[in-house]
Amino acid sequence: MPIEPWRATCIQMSSERATQAPDDKAAVALIQRNLDRLIGLIEAACASRDKPDLVVFPEFALQGPPLGMGVVDWIARACITIPGPITAPLQELARRHKIYISGNAFEAPSEWPGRYFNSSFLIDRNGEIILNYRRINTAAFPSPHDFMSDYMAATPEEEVFPVVETELGRLALIPCGEINVPEVARVFMMQGAEVILHPTNSKYSVGQEAAKVARAVENMCYLVSANVAGPIGFSPDNSIQGGRSHIIDHHGETLAFQEDAEEGVAVSAMIDVETLRADRRADTGIHNPLLWARFEMYRPFYERARFYPADHFRESPMTDTDQTRGAIEIARANLEKLRVLQPLNS
């Protein structure tokens, strides 16, 4: 059956940071306030003339970032399970309004004690969580790459970079700065992703704004990017603002955009998956980066790419992000070997 055009809406919302609460009890109340604010904005979007079929809310919207808090303390203070008590009201909201809800939260699953993930999830119209992507490329948080051998042995390959087939098309999630890593979107495209949902919490940078367009164009995907309203999570003094929620089509054209950091649901647009599918089939030379891709030529170079070390925290979980300094030194040395970095003593 053809997919009728459907509406995506960005929930550009402000949020408080659990790390700035005076204690764990106050952090629980703070997370509840964030959740209530999110629910109110989704309700407003559903009550509007342009009711969405899918909404995306920002990265860190529920908890804020850990801001240097140690892993054990952050898990105790703010991390959740997916699904769990914090996702339950969103699941009920999705059921009641018959919409998809996507966003981001810090997850501490019981099967990986002592570890947490920056996780992006999708709830369907029936209130079921049908996708959960645990971010791979991180700087300030743990990653499945830190214990890759164990994680890959326990996790089906299709759940490492998950793409889900829905009545809206094939959907994937990429959080925040990971949009700057071309391989992530590429792997999703290779599994058929047609719409990339991008919960973000980021300041303005030329590179990241360009990366949003590039990932959409080079993979012929729609991109729905919801940023935080007000100050970003990594601005404890509130001096750096968010904004710039953006919906982009598979040719890189802007469908909806909000420059300012005001809270609201104004960034909303129709997604036409059938047109995307037709355009992916059309032979337009190198303007179609899928039909004309030559991936075999790249494989030997990727095979030699051993930079940031996998399994660096396999034996015991990271307890503080300062511990990544050793991994960075290994990555720097590996990059020097291939002359990507110029050795300091050369």
Backbone hydrogen bonds, N-H to C=O, Kabsch-Sander energy under -0.5 kcal/mol:
donor,donor_aa,acceptor,acceptor_aa,energy
4,E,2,P,-0.6
6,W,271,I,-2.0
8,A,269,A,-2.8
9,T,54,L,-2.1
10,C,267,V,-3.0
11,I,56,V,-3.1
12,Q,10,C,-1.1
12,Q,264,G,-2.0
13,M,11,I,-1.1
18,A,16,E,-0.5
18,A,63,Q,-2.8
20,Q,17,R,-1.2
21,A,18,A,-1.5
27,A,23,D,-1.9
28,V,24,D,-1.9
29,A,25,K,-1.6
30,L,26,A,-2.2
31,I,27,A,-2.7
32,Q,28,V,-1.9
33,R,29,A,-2.0
34,N,30,L,-2.3
35,L,31,I,-2.5
36,D,32,Q,-2.8
37,R,33,R,-2.4
38,L,34,N,-2.4
39,I,35,L,-2.6
40,G,36,D,-2.2
41,L,37,R,-2.0
42,I,38,L,-2.4
43,E,39,I,-2.6
44,A,40,G,-2.0
45,A,41,L,-2.3
46,C,42,I,-2.3
47,A,43,E,-1.6
48,S,44,A,-0.6
48,S,45,A,-0.8
51,K,49,R,-0.8
53,D,7,R,-2.6
54,L,7,R,-1.6
55,V,100,Y,-2.1
56,V,9,T,-1.8
57,F,102,S,-2.4
61,A,58,P,-1.3
64,G,60,F,-2.2
69,M,66,P,-1.8
71,V,319,T,-2.3
74,W,70,G,-2.7
75,I,71,V,-2.6
76,A,72,V,-2.0
77,R,73,D,-2.2
78,A,74,W,-2.7
79,C,74,W,-1.2
80,I,106,F,-2.4
88,A,84,G,-1.8
91,Q,87,T,-2.5
92,E,88,A,-2.4
93,L,89,P,-2.0
94,A,90,L,-2.4
95,R,91,Q,-2.1
96,R,92,E,-2.6
97,H,93,L,-2.5
98,K,94,A,-1.3
99,I,94,A,-1.4
100,Y,53,D,-2.7
101,I,123,I,-1.8
102,S,55,V,-2.4
103,G,121,F,-1.9
104,N,58,P,-0.6
105,A,119,S,-2.8
107,E,105,A,-0.6
107,E,117,F,-2.6
108,A,80,I,-2.7
112,W,109,P,-1.6
115,R,112,W,-1.6
117,F,107,E,-2.9
119,S,105,A,-2.4
119,S,117,F,-1.0
120,S,133,Y,-2.6
121,F,103,G,-1.8
122,L,131,L,-1.9
123,I,101,I,-2.9
124,D,128,E,-2.7
127,G,124,D,-2.1
130,I,122,L,-2.2
130,I,128,E,-0.8
131,L,122,L,-1.0
133,Y,120,S,-3.2
134,R,132,N,-0.6
135,R,118,N,-2.8
135,R,133,Y,-0.7
138,T,136,I,-0.9
146,D,143,S,-1.7
147,F,144,P,-1.3
148,M,145,H,-1.2
150,D,147,F,-0.5
151,Y,147,F,-2.4
152,M,148,M,-3.2
153,A,149,S,-1.6
154,A,150,D,-1.6
155,T,151,Y,-1.4
159,E,156,P,-2.3
160,V,156,P,-0.6
160,V,157,E,-1.3
161,F,157,E,-1.0
164,V,171,L,-2.4
166,T,169,G,-1.8
169,G,166,T,-1.3
171,L,164,V,-2.4
171,L,169,G,-0.6
172,A,195,V,-2.1
174,I,197,L,-2.6
176,C,199,P,-2.5
178,E,175,P,-1.9
179,I,176,C,-1.9
180,N,177,G,-1.9
181,V,178,E,-1.6
184,V,181,V,-1.2
185,A,181,V,-0.9
186,R,182,P,-2.1
187,V,183,E,-2.6
188,F,184,V,-1.9
189,M,185,A,-2.6
190,M,186,R,-2.5
191,Q,187,V,-0.7
191,Q,188,F,-0.9
192,G,189,M,-2.6
193,A,188,F,-2.3
194,E,170,R,-3.2
195,V,170,R,-1.8
196,I,222,Y,-3.1
197,L,172,A,-3.0
197,L,195,V,-0.6
198,H,224,V,-3.5
200,T,198,H,-0.5
200,T,226,A,-2.8
209,E,205,S,-2.1
210,A,206,V,-2.3
211,A,207,G,-2.4
212,K,208,Q,-1.7
213,V,209,E,-1.2
214,A,210,A,-2.8
215,R,211,A,-3.0
216,A,212,K,-1.6
217,V,213,V,-2.5
218,E,214,A,-3.0
219,N,215,R,-1.0
220,M,216,A,-0.6
220,M,217,V,-0.7
221,C,216,A,-2.1
222,Y,194,E,-2.4
223,L,248,I,-2.5
224,V,196,I,-2.5
225,S,223,L,-0.6
225,S,246,H,-3.2
226,A,198,H,-1.6
226,A,224,V,-0.6
227,N,225,S,-0.6
229,A,13,M,-2.1
230,G,261,A,-2.6
232,I,240,I,-2.3
235,S,232,I,-1.2
238,N,235,S,-2.7
241,Q,239,S,-0.5
242,G,230,G,-2.9
243,G,228,V,-2.6
244,R,258,Q,-1.8
244,R,260,D,-0.7
245,S,258,Q,-0.6
246,H,225,S,-2.5
247,I,256,A,-2.6
248,I,223,L,-2.6
249,D,253,E,-2.6
252,G,249,D,-1.9
255,L,247,I,-3.1
256,A,247,I,-1.4
258,Q,245,S,-1.8
264,G,12,Q,-2.4
268,S,266,A,-1.1
269,A,8,A,-2.3
271,I,6,W,-3.9
272,D,270,M,-0.5
273,V,271,I,-0.8
274,E,3,I,-0.5
276,L,272,D,-1.7
277,R,273,V,-2.6
278,A,274,E,-2.1
279,D,275,T,-2.7
280,R,276,L,-2.4
281,R,277,R,-1.0
282,A,278,A,-0.9
284,T,282,A,-1.1
284,T,285,G,-0.5
287,H,284,T,-1.4
288,N,285,G,-2.1
292,W,288,N,-1.3
293,A,290,L,-1.3
297,M,294,R,-1.3
298,Y,295,F,-1.4
299,R,295,F,-0.9
301,F,298,Y,-0.7
302,Y,298,Y,-2.1
303,E,299,R,-2.5
304,R,300,P,-1.1
305,A,302,Y,-1.3
306,R,304,R,-1.4
307,F,305,A,-0.5
311,D,145,H,-2.3
312,H,309,P,-0.8
313,F,146,D,-2.1
314,R,311,D,-1.6
323,Q,320,D,-2.1
324,T,321,T,-1.9
325,R,322,D,-1.7
326,G,323,Q,-0.8
327,A,323,Q,-0.5
328,I,324,T,-2.4
329,E,325,R,-2.0
330,I,326,G,-1.7
331,A,327,A,-2.5
332,R,328,I,-2.7
333,A,329,E,-2.2
334,N,330,I,-2.6
335,L,331,A,-2.3
336,E,332,R,-1.9
337,K,333,A,-1.8
338,L,334,N,-1.1
339,R,336,E,-1.6
340,V,335,L,-2.3
341,L,335,L,-1.3
346,S,343,P,-1.3
